[in-house]
Amino acid sequence: MAATPTTPRSARLLVGLLAGSGALHFLRPAGFDAIVPRSLPGTRRGWTYASGVAELAVAVAVAVPATRRRGALAAAGLFAAVFPANVKMAYDWRGRPAQQRAAAYARLPLQAPLIGWALKVSRDARR
């Protein structure tokens, strides 16, 4: 669902990030399968699809002004929930070429500003 023209820019960008990432879970699932922690029950592909659905659902919630506040809170929770997958990716990629390792390691501290961004969108939606 597209954001309305009156949607603040920050919320629109968050919708785009979530929707784009959610779509990638279905278009290119293998990369996401590889970072699903083995300790989770079920199949890796099942978790990949479930997380893709979650990202798409949260994107819709942020796009709709009536649900934006709660949707952005859900986005913050989602960003926190995927942190273990980013840790797994950083660990698994420790033997890869420097550029790939740097990308995997960069994802770790990136979660904090993503969470902060989602919380700001939630706060702004209350106004």
ChimeraX attribute file (.defattr): number of C-alpha atoms within 10 A of each C-alpha:
attribute: neighborCount
match mode: 1-to-1
recipient: residues
	/A:1	13
	/A:2	13
	/A:3	19
	/A:4	11
	/A:5	8
	/A:6	8
	/A:7	17
	/A:8	15
	/A:9	12
	/A:10	14
	/A:11	25
	/A:12	20
	/A:13	14
	/A:14	21
	/A:15	27
	/A:16	18
	/A:17	15
	/A:18	24
	/A:19	22
	/A:20	15
	/A:21	17
	/A:22	23
	/A:23	17
	/A:24	17
	/A:25	23
	/A:26	17
	/A:27	9
	/A:28	11
	/A:29	17
	/A:30	14
	/A:31	12
	/A:32	20
	/A:33	18
	/A:34	16
	/A:35	20
	/A:36	21
	/A:37	16
	/A:38	12
	/A:39	6
	/A:40	9
	/A:41	9
	/A:42	9
	/A:43	11
	/A:44	19
	/A:45	17
	/A:46	14
	/A:47	18
	/A:48	24
	/A:49	19
	/A:50	15
	/A:51	20
	/A:52	23
	/A:53	17
	/A:54	18
	/A:55	25
	/A:56	23
	/A:57	19
	/A:58	26
	/A:59	30
	/A:60	21
	/A:61	22
	/A:62	31
	/A:63	25
	/A:64	18
	/A:65	19
	/A:66	12
	/A:67	15
	/A:68	24
	/A:69	23
	/A:70	20
	/A:71	26
	/A:72	29
	/A:73	21
	/A:74	23
	/A:75	29
	/A:76	24
	/A:77	14
	/A:78	19
	/A:79	20
	/A:80	14
	/A:81	13
	/A:82	14
	/A:83	17
	/A:84	14
	/A:85	18
	/A:86	22
	/A:87	17
	/A:88	16
	/A:89	23
	/A:90	22
	/A:91	14
	/A:92	14
	/A:93	17
	/A:94	14
	/A:95	10
	/A:96	12
	/A:97	9
	/A:98	11
	/A:99	9
	/A:100	14
	/A:101	17
	/A:102	14
	/A:103	13
	/A:104	20
	/A:105	18
	/A:106	13
	/A:107	15
	/A:108	16
	/A:109	11
	/A:110	13
	/A:111	18
	/A:112	14
	/A:113	12
	/A:114	17
	/A:115	19
	/A:116	13
	/A:117	18
	/A:118	25
	/A:119	21
	/A:120	17
	/A:121	25
	/A:122	23
	/A:123	15
	/A:124	15
	/A:125	20
	/A:126	11
	/A:127	6
